[in-house]
Amino acid sequence: MHEHVLWFGGPQLEDSGYTPIAEDKRKESVDFAVSLLNDAARVGINTLVDLTPHRPIDLYQQIAQRTSVKIVPSSGFYRRAKIPKQWAEIDDEKKMEELMLREVTEGIGGTNIRAGIIKIASETSPLTDWEKKVFRAAARVQEITRVPIATHDGAGPREQFDLLVKSGATPRRVFLSHVDMGLHGKLTRGQLVAELTSIARDGGYMEFDTFGQESYTPWRDLIFLWRSIIDAGFINRMFFSMDCNWRWENGKKIFEGADRPDADPDAGRRTYAYMMTDAVPKLLKSGFSQKEIDTILVDNPRRFFCAE
């Protein structure tokens, strides 16, 4: 529900430029993406939601032709400091809406490939004026098209959720990503459970993706969080994913987490397939039932995309 077929670090805060995949890396990038997707297919994954709204759609077309995994592409805007200049410089709310509406109803980048979801993001709390424009524009596009919305939560899921709903979004067609990061020096376990269950009670979905990342969220905290939400009656509002992404840096493929000061040696193992090869077995050993896992990985995504 939250993955990246190809990813770009985008411009850093001090870098006003944007460099897509270099010409001499395009073929290798496609080959590598296909290999990761085919690894996922071999362990039973058949659909992946790509939340990279700024992407080379021509490379995605090549990738899709070489894998059985279905890819749901996205429209939208990621963090302003991390996206191509041509998107970051759009400041008019109506133009934001028109871009997303076109990609959802007509196609992306001159193709007939339509986005199946909108991805938006915030980095601060309260949201910046630019972020608020993006959120309001996305909510209006959803009002018109019924397309679901996914967020990147860098500030607080409640603030994001409330702004979207206030702006016209349907709660049951919104999910908030990386909510388990709320335990990373932000909220206590009890505070985060209370916030997430309140969103679930109001109809929203939540996505968790720090599997195997002890430096982000210890496993014991994740177990507490998930079990608390399930026991409160909201398993039908939960998504699990990996948020797998990698990029080129100095001629090498770098997975997210491998470049931190406390570099994670397992970063490259947490690909799409990791969900089935590692995360699910660990969930079963930790007391989750196969039925609960199927609900989160299969039933909930189907309902989210198909709900009227």
Secondary structure as UniProt FT lines:
FT   TURN            13..14
FT   HELIX           23..25
FT   HELIX           26..42
FT   TURN            43..44
FT   STRAND          47..50
FT   HELIX           57..64
FT   TURN            65..66
FT   STRAND          70..72
FT   STRAND          74..77
FT   HELIX           80..82
FT   HELIX           85..88
FT   HELIX           93..105
FT   TURN            109..110
FT   STRAND          117..122
FT   HELIX           129..145
FT   STRAND          149..153
FT   HELIX           157..166
FT   TURN            167..168
FT   HELIX           171..173
FT   STRAND          174..177
FT   HELIX           179..183
FT   TURN            184..186
FT   HELIX           189..201
FT   TURN            202..203
FT   STRAND          205..208
FT   TURN            211..212
FT   TURN            214..216
FT   HELIX           219..231
FT   TURN            232..233
FT   HELIX           235..237
FT   STRAND          238..240
FT   STRAND          246..249
FT   TURN            250..251
FT   STRAND          252..255
FT   TURN            256..259
FT   TURN            261..262
FT   TURN            265..266
FT   HELIX           267..269
FT   TURN            272..273
FT   HELIX           275..279
FT   HELIX           280..285
FT   TURN            286..287
FT   HELIX           290..294
FT   HELIX           295..299
FT   HELIX           300..306
//
